[in-house]
Amino acid sequence: MASLIEELITTLQKENEIYKEMIPIAKEKSTIVANNDLVALQKLTDREQVYVEQVMALDKKREEVITNIGIVLCKDAGTLKIQDIIKLLEKQPKEQEMLSDIHKNLKKTIDELMEFNNHNKSLIEQSLEIIEFNMNFIQSTRMSPGNNYTKSAAQASSILPEAGMFDAKQ
């Protein structure tokens, strides 16, 4: 059981390190999205994907370790949470404290990363709204027949809608 707890602690520590490495990327992404630099955004997303794959592998390992801990403790691994394991380690205060500390640190790191990601999501949504507004504005000006006037404010001609225009809402 002790080796499983050590493996769980090590896995969570590695996960925390990777999430910490992702925070500067999330900060940089905010600047890139604000500057509308799609090339830089693609490069940054590719870098970020490497970290995501590492986290996914560690998540899988963590789940396997928790499953094994559940088997040893005769508990349902599907409902066994890290907080439950921490409580079960009452007779092992050193491991209990280590697991509790890394759990708190990991939660703090993930919360910080989520804050940046939510900010980036908001920036992207605003950019998409601006793009949609511009597309609709362009479409409406091209489709409106009564928007061309001469110097004397008389209508000069009607313009038919151009082929290939689309409604960005669809």
URZIJO-V358506 format. One record per run of one state. SS is the DSSP state (@ for helix, = for strand, . for the rest). FROM is the first residue (numbers start at 1). TO is the last residue. Records with the same first field share a line. If there is no record, write none. Layout:
SS: FROM-TO  FROM-TO
This chain:
.: 1-1  36-37  74-81  89-92  144-148  150-154  156-170
@: 2-35  38-73  82-88  93-143
=: 149-149  155-155
